[in-house]
Amino acid sequence: MTKAVRLGHRGRKGRLAKSSAGCAGAARQYSGTLGSIALCQVAVTLTCATPAGHALIGRALYLPADWAADEERRELAGVPEEVMFATKPQLAGQLLQHAHDRGIRAGFVAGDEVYGGLDLRRSIRERGTGYVMAVRSNHTVTLPAGRRLAVKTAASLVKPAMWQRMRTGSANSEVRGLHLNGAAQVSALPRESARRGRIPA
């Protein structure tokens, strides 16, 4: 049975800007849930999925840098002293480590472009877990033959008939329609292995 964990971030918008501005972490920021920038709180989430179903197994409130540095606002909102600024990928790494420490294992981790950075991908590999992460279109990969190119160019190597259209979820009330993604595979080496000029075992 395949088990996977998925990283995500969810935004929660207050009913009124005045009433929500004082909530911990509330700021004008991008929310994937809303699909736009709004005054909202954003949480990094970790979901475990199996063929039998899925469940939320971890979450962490994202505290923007200006919030983390504002002692008065932190005190009024009840933010604990030990909570410091951390990027979304750093929060994701903490959630994954906590799940690993609890004995939760998965075949792979999935996440969008926010979580596609090198440090998080490296830490996932070090735990012996695979991953499927979105990256920017100008992200450079090394093909097994040693050729380096941007993923946008690498995607053009895939023949049209090889692409598969996949439904990845239903939209919420504020974003209409279905989420549809195209999927295809191009082999590439991890960046560290490409630098050393060898294929990992």
Secondary structure, 3 states (H helix, E strand, C coil): CCCEEEEEEEEEECCCHHHHCCCCCCEEEEECCCCEEEEEEEEEEEEEEECCEEEEEEEEEECCHHHHHCHHHHHHHCCCCCCCCCCHHHHHHHHHHHHHHCCCCCCEEEECHHHCCHHHHHHHHHCCCEEEECCCCCCEEECCCCCEEEHHHHHCCCCHHHCEEEEEEECCCCCCCEEEEEECCCCCECHHHHHHCCCCC
